[in-house]
Protein backbone atom coordinates (compact mmCIF):
# COMPACT_ATOMS: atom_id res chain seq x y z
CA UNK A 1 0.00 0.00 0.00
CA UNK A 2 1.34 3.50 -0.76
CA UNK A 3 3.11 5.03 2.22
CA UNK A 4 2.71 8.67 1.18
CA UNK A 5 0.09 10.74 2.91
CA UNK A 6 -1.33 13.20 0.38
CA UNK A 7 -2.02 13.09 -3.34
CA UNK A 8 -1.48 16.20 -5.44
CA UNK A 9 -2.27 15.12 -8.98
CA UNK A 10 -2.21 12.25 -11.40
CA UNK A 11 -2.24 12.02 -15.17
CA UNK A 12 -3.89 8.79 -16.26
CA UNK A 13 -3.28 7.24 -19.63
CA UNK A 14 -4.56 3.87 -20.72
CA UNK A 15 -2.28 1.76 -18.49
CA UNK A 16 0.44 4.35 -17.84
CA UNK A 17 0.46 7.49 -15.75
CA UNK A 18 2.65 10.28 -14.49
CA UNK A 19 2.02 10.39 -10.75
CA UNK A 20 2.84 13.33 -8.49
CA UNK A 21 2.66 12.92 -4.73
CA UNK A 22 3.63 15.17 -1.83
CA UNK A 23 5.36 14.00 1.32
CA UNK A 24 6.95 15.81 4.31
CA UNK A 25 10.57 14.67 4.15
CA UNK A 26 13.17 14.74 6.85
CA UNK A 27 16.68 13.37 7.19
CA UNK A 28 15.63 10.88 9.86
CA UNK A 29 12.53 9.58 8.11
CA UNK A 30 10.19 11.35 10.53
CA UNK A 31 7.69 13.90 9.24
CA UNK A 32 9.39 17.27 8.99
CA UNK A 33 10.96 19.83 6.68
CA UNK A 34 14.68 19.34 7.28
CA UNK A 35 16.42 19.60 3.89
CA UNK A 36 18.79 16.79 3.01
CA UNK A 37 20.05 15.30 -0.23
CA UNK A 38 18.54 11.94 -1.12
CA UNK A 39 18.49 9.50 -4.00
CA UNK A 40 15.12 8.30 -5.27
CA UNK A 41 15.16 5.20 -7.43
CA UNK A 42 13.21 2.39 -8.96
CA UNK A 43 13.67 -0.68 -6.77
CA UNK A 44 12.15 -3.84 -8.21
CA UNK A 45 9.38 -1.78 -9.90
CA UNK A 46 8.62 0.17 -6.71
CA UNK A 47 9.79 3.66 -5.66
CA UNK A 48 12.43 3.90 -2.92
CA UNK A 49 14.41 6.70 -1.31
CA UNK A 50 17.77 6.49 0.44
CA UNK A 51 20.73 8.50 1.62
CA UNK A 52 23.58 8.99 -0.89
CA UNK A 53 25.67 6.43 1.01
CA UNK A 54 22.91 3.80 0.63
CA UNK A 55 21.74 3.96 4.23
CA UNK A 56 18.19 4.62 5.41
CA UNK A 57 16.51 3.10 2.36
CA UNK A 58 12.71 3.21 2.48
CA UNK A 59 10.01 1.96 0.15
CA UNK A 60 7.78 4.94 -0.58
CA UNK A 61 5.54 3.16 -3.07
CA UNK A 62 4.95 -0.58 -2.70
CA UNK A 63 1.76 -1.32 -4.57
CA UNK A 64 2.53 -4.38 -6.72
CA UNK A 65 2.36 -2.16 -9.80
CA UNK A 66 5.08 -1.05 -12.18
CA UNK A 67 6.52 2.22 -10.80
CA UNK A 68 9.57 3.65 -12.58
CA UNK A 69 11.59 6.81 -13.35
CA UNK A 70 11.17 8.79 -10.10
CA UNK A 71 12.18 12.47 -10.05
CA UNK A 72 12.39 14.75 -7.00
CA UNK A 73 10.87 18.19 -7.53
CA UNK A 74 13.23 21.19 -7.36
CA UNK A 75 11.79 22.24 -3.99
CA UNK A 76 12.21 18.71 -2.66
CA UNK A 77 8.59 18.28 -1.56
CA UNK A 78 7.25 16.07 -4.37
CA UNK A 79 8.19 13.13 -6.54
CA UNK A 80 6.92 12.44 -10.05
CA UNK A 81 7.23 8.98 -11.57
CA UNK A 82 5.77 6.78 -14.27
CA UNK A 83 3.27 4.15 -13.18
CA UNK A 84 1.23 1.34 -14.69
CA UNK A 85 -1.98 1.11 -12.71
CA UNK A 86 -5.79 1.14 -12.86
CA UNK A 87 -7.84 4.21 -12.01
CA UNK A 88 -8.30 2.99 -8.43
CA UNK A 89 -6.28 0.64 -6.27
CA UNK A 90 -5.55 0.14 -2.58
CA UNK A 91 -8.56 2.35 -1.85
CA UNK A 92 -6.81 5.49 -3.17
CA UNK A 93 -8.71 7.28 -5.89
CA UNK A 94 -6.59 8.96 -8.53
CA UNK A 95 -7.72 12.02 -10.44
CA UNK A 96 -8.01 11.48 -14.17
CA UNK A 97 -7.67 14.86 -15.89
CA UNK A 98 -6.91 13.32 -19.26
CA UNK A 99 -8.02 10.18 -21.08
CA UNK A 100 -6.57 10.96 -24.49
CA UNK A 101 -4.79 7.64 -24.72
CA UNK A 102 -3.20 8.32 -28.11
CA UNK A 103 -1.24 11.24 -26.68
CA UNK A 104 -0.02 9.75 -23.46
CA UNK A 105 0.52 6.02 -23.55
CA UNK A 106 4.02 4.66 -22.95
CA UNK A 107 4.96 7.48 -20.62
CA UNK A 108 8.56 7.25 -19.44
CA UNK A 109 9.55 9.41 -16.51
CA UNK A 110 8.67 13.03 -15.91
CA UNK A 111 11.54 15.41 -15.06
CA UNK A 112 10.49 18.71 -13.53
CA UNK A 113 11.01 22.16 -14.98
CA UNK A 114 13.44 24.18 -12.83
CA UNK A 115 10.59 26.19 -11.31
CA UNK A 116 8.64 23.03 -10.41
CA UNK A 117 5.56 24.07 -12.37
CA UNK A 118 5.72 21.63 -15.30
CA UNK A 119 6.83 18.11 -16.22
CA UNK A 120 8.42 16.93 -19.44
CA UNK A 121 7.82 13.34 -20.52
CA UNK A 122 7.73 10.91 -23.42
CA UNK A 123 4.29 10.76 -24.98
CA UNK A 124 2.92 9.38 -28.25
CA UNK A 125 2.54 11.40 -31.41
CA UNK A 126 -1.09 11.80 -32.51
CA UNK A 127 0.17 11.64 -36.10
CA UNK A 128 2.12 8.38 -36.43
CA UNK A 129 1.96 7.03 -32.83
CA UNK A 130 5.73 7.10 -32.43
CA UNK A 131 7.44 8.52 -29.35
CA UNK A 132 7.23 12.29 -28.93
CA UNK A 133 7.93 14.77 -26.12
CA UNK A 134 5.19 16.56 -24.17
CA UNK A 135 5.03 18.93 -21.22
CA UNK A 136 2.22 19.34 -18.73
CA UNK A 137 1.50 21.29 -15.56
CA UNK A 138 2.18 19.42 -12.33
CA UNK A 139 -1.57 19.45 -11.62
CA UNK A 140 -2.31 17.65 -14.90
CA UNK A 141 -3.52 20.70 -16.85
CA UNK A 142 -2.26 22.37 -20.03
CA UNK A 143 -0.66 19.43 -21.82
CA UNK A 144 1.43 20.43 -24.82
CA UNK A 145 3.10 18.38 -27.53
CA UNK A 146 6.36 20.29 -27.94
CA UNK A 147 8.34 17.92 -30.18
CA UNK A 148 7.13 15.34 -32.69
CA UNK A 149 10.15 13.78 -34.45
CA UNK A 150 8.01 12.18 -37.16
CA UNK A 151 10.13 9.70 -39.10
CA UNK A 152 13.45 11.45 -38.43
CA UNK A 153 14.25 10.09 -34.97
CA UNK A 154 13.09 6.77 -33.51
CA UNK A 155 12.51 5.97 -29.84
CA UNK A 156 12.82 9.43 -28.35
CA UNK A 157 13.38 8.91 -24.63
CA UNK A 158 14.68 10.33 -21.32
CA UNK A 159 14.12 14.10 -21.69
CA UNK A 160 15.88 16.28 -19.12
CA UNK A 161 15.41 20.00 -18.52
CA UNK A 162 18.45 22.28 -18.29
CA UNK A 163 18.83 24.10 -14.94
CA UNK A 164 17.91 27.46 -16.48
CA UNK A 165 14.84 25.99 -18.19
CA UNK A 166 15.88 27.06 -21.69
CA UNK A 167 16.86 23.64 -23.11
CA UNK A 168 15.78 20.01 -23.01
CA UNK A 169 18.21 17.15 -23.67
CA UNK A 170 16.98 13.72 -24.76
CA UNK A 171 18.11 10.53 -26.48
CA UNK A 172 16.91 9.05 -29.73
CA UNK A 173 17.88 6.92 -32.74
CA UNK A 174 18.51 8.97 -35.91
CA UNK A 175 17.28 6.05 -38.11
CA UNK A 176 20.45 5.57 -40.10
CA UNK A 177 21.91 2.10 -40.45
CA UNK A 178 25.13 2.93 -38.66
CA UNK A 179 23.55 4.75 -35.73
CA UNK A 180 22.25 3.68 -32.36
CA UNK A 181 20.94 6.17 -29.80
CA UNK A 182 22.46 9.66 -29.77
CA UNK A 183 22.09 12.59 -27.36
CA UNK A 184 20.08 15.55 -28.68
CA UNK A 185 19.28 18.98 -27.27
CA UNK A 186 16.52 21.41 -28.21
CA UNK A 187 14.96 24.64 -27.02
CA UNK A 188 12.34 24.23 -24.30
CA UNK A 189 9.58 24.92 -26.84
CA UNK A 190 10.72 22.00 -29.02
CA UNK A 191 12.54 24.01 -31.69
CA UNK A 192 16.19 23.99 -32.68
CA UNK A 193 16.88 20.25 -32.33
CA UNK A 194 20.62 19.44 -32.50
CA UNK A 195 22.35 16.04 -32.43
CA UNK A 196 25.20 16.54 -29.95
CA UNK A 197 26.95 13.18 -30.23
CA UNK A 198 26.14 11.94 -33.75
CA UNK A 199 28.27 8.81 -33.40
CA UNK A 200 28.15 5.68 -35.54
CA UNK A 201 27.76 2.19 -34.04
CA UNK A 202 27.76 3.62 -30.54
CA UNK A 203 25.01 4.14 -27.98
CA UNK A 204 24.63 7.30 -25.90
CA UNK A 205 21.82 7.45 -23.35
CA UNK A 206 20.56 9.02 -20.13
CA UNK A 207 21.65 12.62 -20.63
CA UNK A 208 21.76 14.51 -17.32
CA UNK A 209 22.54 18.22 -16.92
CA UNK A 210 24.95 19.31 -14.22
CA UNK A 211 23.34 21.56 -11.57
CA UNK A 212 25.17 24.61 -12.92
CA UNK A 213 24.24 23.79 -16.54
CA UNK A 214 27.83 23.72 -17.80
CA UNK A 215 28.04 19.96 -18.49
CA UNK A 216 25.92 17.05 -19.67
CA UNK A 217 26.78 13.60 -18.33
CA UNK A 218 25.63 10.48 -20.16
CA UNK A 219 26.10 6.73 -20.54
CA UNK A 220 27.87 5.45 -23.64
CA UNK A 221 28.69 1.98 -24.91
CA UNK A 222 31.34 1.33 -27.55
CA UNK A 223 31.49 -1.34 -30.29
CA UNK A 224 33.78 -4.36 -30.01
CA UNK A 225 36.25 -2.66 -32.33
CA UNK A 226 36.79 -0.10 -29.57
CA UNK A 227 36.90 -2.61 -26.74
CA UNK A 228 33.16 -2.84 -26.17
CA UNK A 229 33.45 -1.04 -22.84
CA UNK A 230 30.60 1.08 -21.50
CA UNK A 231 31.48 4.20 -19.54
CA UNK A 232 30.35 7.51 -18.08
CA UNK A 233 30.98 10.47 -20.38
CA UNK A 234 30.61 14.23 -20.05
CA UNK A 235 30.44 17.03 -22.61
CA UNK A 236 29.61 20.70 -22.90
CA UNK A 237 26.01 21.66 -23.71
CA UNK A 238 27.01 22.28 -27.34
CA UNK A 239 28.56 18.78 -27.66
CA UNK A 240 32.17 19.96 -27.45
CA UNK A 241 34.81 18.63 -25.06
CA UNK A 242 33.22 15.16 -25.12
CA UNK A 243 35.31 12.62 -23.26
CA UNK A 244 35.11 9.61 -20.97
CA UNK A 245 35.01 10.58 -17.30
CA UNK A 246 34.96 7.17 -15.67
CA UNK A 247 34.65 3.46 -16.29
CA UNK A 248 32.84 2.02 -13.25
CA UNK A 249 33.49 -1.54 -12.02
CA UNK A 250 32.30 -4.05 -14.64
CA UNK A 251 31.29 -1.17 -16.88
CA UNK A 252 28.54 1.41 -16.73
CA UNK A 253 24.89 0.47 -17.04
CA UNK A 254 22.13 2.22 -18.97
CA UNK A 255 19.79 2.37 -15.96
CA UNK A 256 20.35 6.03 -15.20
CA UNK A 257 22.75 8.94 -14.67
CA UNK A 258 22.26 11.64 -12.03
CA UNK A 259 24.36 14.42 -10.50
CA UNK A 260 24.61 15.23 -6.81
CA UNK A 261 22.85 18.52 -6.03
CA UNK A 262 26.19 20.31 -5.49
CA UNK A 263 27.61 18.97 -8.78
CA UNK A 264 30.62 17.30 -7.17
CA UNK A 265 29.59 13.68 -7.86
CA UNK A 266 27.73 11.64 -10.48
CA UNK A 267 25.86 8.40 -9.82
CA UNK A 268 25.46 5.79 -12.57
CA UNK A 269 24.34 2.17 -12.78
CA UNK A 270 27.26 -0.26 -12.63
CA UNK A 271 27.94 -3.96 -12.17
CA UNK A 272 24.49 -4.81 -13.60
CA UNK A 273 22.17 -3.44 -10.87
CA UNK A 274 24.51 -1.65 -8.44
CA UNK A 275 24.91 2.11 -8.15
CA UNK A 276 28.37 3.66 -8.45
CA UNK A 277 29.08 7.20 -7.26
CA UNK A 278 31.93 8.84 -9.16
CA UNK A 279 33.86 12.05 -8.51
CA UNK A 280 32.60 14.53 -11.15
CA UNK A 281 36.04 16.10 -11.57
CA UNK A 282 38.46 13.17 -11.43
CA UNK A 283 36.21 10.22 -12.33
CA UNK A 284 37.42 8.31 -9.26
CA UNK A 285 35.06 5.83 -7.65
CA UNK A 286 33.69 7.37 -4.43
CA UNK A 287 31.52 4.42 -3.41
CA UNK A 288 29.70 1.43 -4.86
CA UNK A 289 26.24 0.72 -3.48
CA UNK A 290 25.17 -2.93 -3.93
CA UNK A 291 21.53 -3.51 -4.86
CA UNK A 292 21.42 -6.91 -3.20
CA UNK A 293 18.38 -8.94 -4.21
CA UNK A 294 16.57 -5.90 -5.62
CA UNK A 295 16.66 -4.64 -9.18
CA UNK A 296 17.75 -0.98 -9.09
CA UNK A 297 17.30 1.45 -11.96
CA UNK A 298 16.35 5.03 -12.98
CA UNK A 299 17.90 7.15 -10.25
CA UNK A 300 17.53 10.81 -9.32
CA UNK A 301 19.63 12.64 -6.74
CA UNK A 302 18.14 15.77 -5.22
CA UNK A 303 17.10 17.57 -2.07
CA UNK A 304 14.26 16.16 0.01
CA UNK A 305 12.42 18.78 2.02
CA UNK A 306 13.76 21.71 0.00
CA UNK A 307 17.22 22.99 -0.85
CA UNK A 308 19.44 23.96 2.09
CA UNK A 309 19.66 27.58 3.21
CA UNK A 310 22.00 29.76 1.18
CA UNK A 311 24.99 31.24 3.03
CA UNK A 312 24.85 35.02 3.14
CA UNK A 313 28.01 35.13 1.00
CA UNK A 314 26.12 33.37 -1.81
CA UNK A 315 22.98 35.43 -1.40
CA UNK A 316 24.72 38.81 -1.42
CA UNK A 317 27.36 37.60 -3.86
CA UNK A 318 29.42 40.38 -5.37
CA UNK A 319 27.76 42.95 -3.08
CA UNK A 320 29.04 41.38 0.14
CA UNK A 321 32.05 43.71 0.35
CA UNK A 322 29.77 46.75 -0.03
CA UNK A 323 27.64 45.90 3.00
CA UNK A 324 27.70 48.26 5.97
CA UNK A 325 25.15 46.20 7.89
CA UNK A 326 22.39 43.75 7.03
CA UNK A 327 19.35 42.68 9.02
CA UNK A 328 17.20 39.66 8.37
CA UNK A 329 14.22 38.09 10.06
CA UNK A 330 14.01 34.33 10.26
CA UNK A 331 10.25 34.04 9.88
CA UNK A 332 10.14 30.40 10.91
CA UNK A 333 12.25 31.06 14.02
CA UNK A 334 10.59 34.44 14.64
CA UNK A 335 13.86 36.23 15.40
CA UNK A 336 15.93 39.07 13.97
CA UNK A 337 19.47 38.37 12.79
CA UNK A 338 22.33 40.70 11.88
CA UNK A 339 25.51 40.78 9.80
CA UNK A 340 28.10 43.55 10.16
CA UNK A 341 31.46 43.01 8.42
CA UNK A 342 33.52 44.83 11.04
CA UNK A 343 31.91 43.12 14.04
CA UNK A 344 33.55 40.10 15.73
CA UNK A 345 32.57 36.75 14.33
CA UNK A 346 30.74 35.68 17.47
CA UNK A 347 28.34 38.63 17.00
CA UNK A 348 27.46 37.63 13.45
CA UNK A 349 24.09 35.88 13.57
CA UNK A 350 22.97 36.37 9.98
CA UNK A 351 24.75 33.55 8.19
CA UNK A 352 22.10 32.03 5.97
CA UNK A 353 18.41 32.06 5.18
CA UNK A 354 16.05 29.53 3.73
CA UNK A 355 13.43 30.18 1.06
CA UNK A 356 10.94 32.91 1.92
CA UNK A 357 13.33 35.04 3.94
CA UNK A 358 14.54 38.51 3.09
CA UNK A 359 17.13 41.16 3.94
CA UNK A 360 17.18 44.79 5.03
CA UNK A 361 20.67 45.76 3.95
CA UNK A 362 22.62 49.01 3.96
CA UNK A 363 25.30 49.39 1.28
CA UNK A 364 28.18 51.83 1.01
CA UNK A 365 27.78 52.18 -2.77
CA UNK A 366 25.53 50.98 -5.57
CA UNK A 367 26.02 47.32 -6.41
CA UNK A 368 24.39 44.55 -8.47
CA UNK A 369 24.19 41.05 -7.07
CA UNK A 370 25.51 38.78 -9.81
CA UNK A 371 25.52 35.47 -7.93
CA UNK A 372 22.64 33.04 -8.22
CA UNK A 373 19.91 33.06 -10.84
CA UNK A 374 19.25 36.80 -11.07
CA UNK A 375 21.02 40.12 -11.38
CA UNK A 376 19.54 42.20 -8.57
CA UNK A 377 20.45 45.91 -8.43
CA UNK A 378 21.03 47.36 -4.96
CA UNK A 379 21.80 50.97 -4.16
CA UNK A 380 23.77 53.01 -1.65
CA UNK A 381 21.75 53.24 1.52
CA UNK A 382 18.94 50.94 2.61
CA UNK A 383 17.57 48.17 0.40
CA UNK A 384 14.86 45.66 1.21
CA UNK A 385 14.94 42.59 -0.96
CA UNK A 386 14.34 38.86 -1.18
CA UNK A 387 17.06 36.75 -2.73
CA UNK A 388 15.08 34.49 -5.03
CA UNK A 389 12.55 35.94 -7.40
CA UNK A 390 9.12 34.67 -8.30
CA UNK A 391 9.76 31.47 -10.19
CA UNK A 392 8.46 31.42 -13.73
CA UNK A 393 7.06 34.97 -13.60
CA UNK A 394 8.29 38.14 -15.23
CA UNK A 395 8.04 41.82 -14.35
CA UNK A 396 5.91 43.08 -11.50
CA UNK A 397 3.63 40.90 -9.40
CA UNK A 398 0.41 42.08 -7.77
CA UNK A 399 0.51 42.37 -3.98
CA UNK A 400 -2.56 40.14 -3.67
CA UNK A 401 -0.79 37.42 -5.66
CA UNK A 402 2.41 37.68 -3.64
CA UNK A 403 0.74 37.65 -0.23
CA UNK A 404 -1.85 35.09 -1.29
CA UNK A 405 -3.68 33.55 1.66
CA UNK A 406 -2.10 36.06 4.06
CA UNK A 407 -3.45 39.12 2.24
CA UNK A 408 -6.58 39.26 4.40
CA UNK A 409 -4.53 39.07 7.61
CA UNK A 410 -2.33 42.05 6.75
CA UNK A 411 -2.43 45.05 9.11
CA UNK A 412 0.18 47.03 7.18
CA UNK A 413 2.94 46.23 4.72
CA UNK A 414 5.97 48.22 3.60
CA UNK A 415 7.98 47.55 0.50
CA UNK A 416 11.11 49.13 -0.89
CA UNK A 417 11.40 49.76 -4.61
CA UNK A 418 15.15 49.41 -4.95
CA UNK A 419 15.28 50.96 -8.40
CA UNK A 420 13.38 54.14 -7.52
CA UNK A 421 14.79 54.09 -3.95
CA UNK A 422 11.33 54.75 -2.54
CA UNK A 423 9.37 53.14 0.28
CA UNK A 424 5.82 52.05 -0.51
CA UNK A 425 2.98 51.16 1.85
CA UNK A 426 -0.25 49.18 1.91
CA UNK A 427 -2.78 49.48 4.73
CA UNK A 428 -6.15 47.77 4.17
CA UNK A 429 -8.15 50.43 6.07
CA UNK A 430 -6.55 53.46 4.43
CA UNK A 431 -8.12 55.35 1.46
CA UNK A 432 -7.12 54.09 -1.96
CA UNK A 433 -5.17 57.26 -2.81
CA UNK A 434 -2.82 56.52 0.10
CA UNK A 435 -2.10 52.99 -1.07
CA UNK A 436 1.25 53.03 -2.88
CA UNK A 437 2.28 49.42 -2.45
CA UNK A 438 0.36 47.65 -5.20
CA UNK A 439 3.12 45.62 -6.77
CA UNK A 440 6.87 45.21 -6.69
CA UNK A 441 9.30 44.28 -9.40
CA UNK A 442 11.17 41.04 -8.92
CA UNK A 443 13.90 41.31 -6.32
CA UNK A 444 11.83 43.40 -3.92
CA UNK A 445 10.83 42.41 -0.42
CA UNK A 446 8.33 43.24 2.30
CA UNK A 447 8.27 44.38 5.91
CA UNK A 448 4.79 43.25 6.89
CA UNK A 449 2.68 43.14 10.02
CA UNK A 450 0.01 40.46 10.18
CA UNK A 451 -2.76 39.99 12.72
CA UNK A 452 -1.91 36.37 13.45
CA UNK A 453 0.38 33.63 12.23
CA UNK A 454 -0.29 32.81 8.60
CA UNK A 455 1.22 30.74 5.79
CA UNK A 456 1.40 32.17 2.29
CA UNK A 457 0.16 29.19 0.32
CA UNK A 458 0.04 30.78 -3.14
CA UNK A 459 2.98 30.55 -5.49
CA UNK A 460 5.78 27.97 -5.56
CA UNK A 461 6.50 28.03 -1.81
CA UNK A 462 4.70 27.93 1.50
CA UNK A 463 6.09 30.92 3.41
CA UNK A 464 5.27 31.03 7.14
CA UNK A 465 4.61 34.43 8.69
CA UNK A 466 4.40 34.97 12.43
CA UNK A 467 1.94 37.30 14.13
CA UNK A 468 3.48 40.78 14.23
CA UNK A 469 6.35 41.97 12.04
CA UNK A 470 7.88 39.81 9.32
CA UNK A 471 10.62 40.55 6.82
CA UNK A 472 10.53 38.31 3.79
CA UNK A 473 11.18 38.09 0.08
CA UNK A 474 8.65 36.37 -2.14
CA UNK A 475 10.25 33.39 -3.86
FENGI-V318665 format. One record per residue. RES is the residue in one small letter. PHI is phi in radians with two decimals (none if undefined). Layout:
# FENGI-V318665
RES/PHI + RES/PHI
This chain:
# FENGI-V318665
x/none + x/-1.00 + x/-1.74 + x/-1.55 + x/-1.59 + x/-2.40 + x/-1.71 + x/-1.62 + x/-2.84 + x/-2.52 + x/-1.90 + x/-1.73 + x/-2.56 + x/0.67 + x/-1.89 + x/-2.01 + x/-2.63 + x/-1.70 + x/-1.93 + x/-2.20 + x/-2.19 + x/-1.93 + x/-2.68 + x/-1.37 + x/-1.39 + x/-2.72 + x/-1.23 + x/-1.83 + x/1.46 + x/-1.67 + x/-0.90 + x/3.04 + x/-2.17 + x/-1.20 + x/-1.26 + x/-2.81 + x/-1.44 + x/-2.39 + x/-2.02 + x/-1.74 + x/-2.73 + x/-1.43 + x/-2.22 + x/0.92 + x/1.16 + x/-2.06 + x/-1.92 + x/-2.14 + x/-2.41 + x/-2.67 + x/-1.26 + x/-1.06 + x/-1.61 + x/1.59 + x/-1.42 + x/1.11 + x/-1.19 + x/-2.30 + x/-1.49 + x/-1.50 + x/-2.20 + x/-2.45 + x/-2.15 + x/1.12 + x/-1.94 + x/-1.64 + x/-2.00 + x/-2.45 + x/0.95 + x/-1.30 + x/-2.44 + x/-1.26 + x/-1.22 + x/-1.00 + x/-1.52 + x/1.32 + x/-1.83 + x/-2.44 + x/-2.26 + x/-1.91 + x/-2.68 + x/-1.61 + x/-2.43 + x/-1.95 + x/-2.86 + x/-1.38 + x/-1.23 + x/-2.53 + x/-2.74 + x/0.94 + x/1.32 + x/-1.85 + x/-1.46 + x/-1.75 + x/-1.19 + x/-2.30 + x/-1.22 + x/-2.55 + x/-2.17 + x/-1.43 + x/-1.05 + x/-1.10 + x/-1.44 + x/-2.23 + x/-1.30 + x/1.03 + x/-1.09 + x/-2.34 + x/1.22 + x/-2.82 + x/-1.06 + x/-1.50 + x/-1.19 + x/-1.00 + x/-1.56 + x/1.32 + x/-1.60 + x/-2.34 + x/-2.14 + x/-2.00 + x/-2.71 + x/-1.44 + x/-2.13 + x/-2.07 + x/-1.09 + x/-1.31 + x/-1.59 + x/-2.14 + x/1.10 + x/-1.55 + x/-1.13 + x/-2.42 + x/-2.14 + x/-2.14 + x/-2.20 + x/-2.74 + x/-1.12 + x/-1.14 + x/-1.62 + x/1.59 + x/-1.69 + x/0.95 + x/-1.29 + x/-2.43 + x/-1.48 + x/-1.71 + x/-2.58 + x/-2.04 + x/-1.27 + x/1.06 + x/-1.76 + x/-1.47 + x/-2.31 + x/-1.74 + x/0.96 + x/-1.09 + x/-2.64 + x/0.88 + x/-1.21 + x/-2.57 + x/-1.35 + x/-1.24 + x/-1.04 + x/-1.59 + x/1.38 + x/-1.54 + x/-2.28 + x/-2.32 + x/-1.68 + x/-2.76 + x/-2.01 + x/-2.99 + x/-1.77 + x/-1.24 + x/1.14 + x/-1.91 + x/-1.05 + x/-1.44 + x/-1.68 + x/-1.96 + x/-1.12 + x/-2.08 + x/-1.75 + x/-2.04 + x/-2.42 + x/-2.55 + x/-1.15 + x/-1.12 + x/-1.59 + x/1.63 + x/-1.63 + x/1.13 + x/-1.22 + x/-2.29 + x/-1.44 + x/-1.43 + x/-1.74 + x/0.86 + x/-1.85 + x/-1.66 + x/1.01 + x/-2.32 + x/-2.07 + x/-2.10 + x/-2.50 + x/1.01 + x/-1.13 + x/-2.39 + x/-1.28 + x/-1.22 + x/-1.00 + x/-1.60 + x/1.35 + x/-1.60 + x/-2.42 + x/-2.13 + x/-1.70 + x/-2.79 + x/-1.52 + x/-2.55 + x/-1.89 + x/-2.06 + x/-1.19 + x/-1.06 + x/-1.18 + x/-1.96 + x/1.72 + x/1.17 + x/-1.53 + x/-1.66 + x/-2.68 + x/-1.70 + x/-2.04 + x/-2.34 + x/-2.74 + x/-1.29 + x/-1.07 + x/-1.68 + x/1.59 + x/-1.40 + x/0.95 + x/-1.48 + x/-2.77 + x/-1.25 + x/-1.66 + x/-2.76 + x/-2.05 + x/-1.13 + x/-0.95 + x/1.03 + x/1.46 + x/-1.40 + x/-1.93 + x/-1.61 + x/-1.37 + x/2.68 + x/-2.35 + x/-2.64 + x/-1.57 + x/-1.19 + x/-1.01 + x/-1.56 + x/1.36 + x/-1.53 + x/-2.41 + x/-2.30 + x/-1.82 + x/-2.58 + x/-1.08 + x/-2.61 + x/0.86 + x/1.31 + x/-2.10 + x/-1.45 + x/-2.13 + x/-1.88 + x/-1.82 + x/-1.98 + x/-1.20 + x/-1.24 + x/-1.69 + x/-1.73 + x/1.43 + x/-1.18 + x/-1.29 + x/-1.51 + x/-2.83 + x/-2.10 + x/-1.79 + x/-1.31 + x/-1.44 + x/1.16 + x/-1.44 + x/-1.47 + x/-1.85 + x/-1.68 + x/-2.92 + x/0.73 + x/-1.77 + x/-2.56 + x/-1.88 + x/-2.74 + x/-1.65 + x/-1.85 + x/1.69 + x/1.86 + x/-1.14 + x/-1.21 + x/-1.04 + x/-1.53 + x/-1.02 + x/-1.06 + x/-1.06 + x/-1.33 + x/-1.30 + x/-1.54 + x/0.90 + x/-1.19 + x/-1.58 + x/-1.01 + x/-1.24 + x/-1.57 + x/-1.33 + x/-1.44 + x/-2.81 + x/-2.33 + x/-2.06 + x/-2.47 + x/-2.07 + x/-1.39 + x/-1.10 + x/-1.20 + x/-1.55 + x/1.00 + x/-2.51 + x/-1.61 + x/-2.18 + x/-2.47 + x/-2.39 + x/-2.36 + x/-0.91 + x/-1.47 + x/-1.36 + x/-1.03 + x/-1.01 + x/-1.20 + x/-1.62 + x/-1.45 + x/-1.82 + x/-1.60 + x/-1.79 + x/-2.77 + x/-2.33 + x/-1.52 + x/-1.06 + x/1.66 + x/-1.60 + x/-2.61 + x/-2.29 + x/-1.95 + x/-2.21 + x/-1.92 + x/-1.92 + x/-1.28 + x/-2.46 + x/-1.05 + x/-2.80 + x/-2.05 + x/-1.25 + x/-1.93 + x/-1.49 + x/1.40 + x/-1.62 + x/-2.35 + x/-1.75 + x/-1.93 + x/-1.37 + x/-2.12 + x/-2.24 + x/-0.98 + x/1.77 + x/-1.48 + x/-2.33 + x/-2.05 + x/-2.67 + x/-1.92 + x/-1.14 + x/-1.72 + x/-1.46 + x/-1.08 + x/-1.23 + x/1.36 + x/-2.05 + x/-2.17 + x/1.22 + x/-1.56 + x/-2.18 + x/-1.01 + x/-1.01 + x/-1.03 + x/-1.27 + x/-1.33 + x/-1.49 + x/0.90 + x/-1.14 + x/-1.59 + x/-1.04 + x/-1.24 + x/-1.65 + x/-1.32 + x/-1.48 + x/-2.80 + x/-2.35 + x/-2.03 + x/-2.36 + x/-2.03 + x/-1.45 + x/-1.11 + x/-1.28 + x/-1.55 + x/1.03 + x/-2.10 + x/-1.64 + x/-2.08 + x/-2.43 + x/-2.37 + x/-2.36 + x/-0.91 + x/-1.50 + x/-1.42 + x/-1.04 + x/-1.01 + x/-1.21 + x/-1.62 + x/-1.47 + x/-1.85 + x/-1.63 + x/-1.76 + x/-2.76 + x/-2.24 + x/-1.16 + x/-1.03 + x/1.76 + x/-1.46 + x/-2.58 + x/-2.31 + x/-1.96 + x/-2.29 + x/-1.95 + x/-2.01 + x/-1.08 + x/-2.54 + x/-0.95 + x/-2.69 + x/-2.06 + x/-1.23 + x/-1.82 + x/-1.51 + x/1.44 + x/-1.38 + x/-2.35 + x/-1.71 + x/-1.84 + x/-1.42 + x/-2.01 + x/-1.67 + x/-1.02 + x/1.78 + x/-1.49 + x/-2.40 + x/-2.02 + x/-2.68 + x/-1.98 + x/-1.34 + x/-1.72
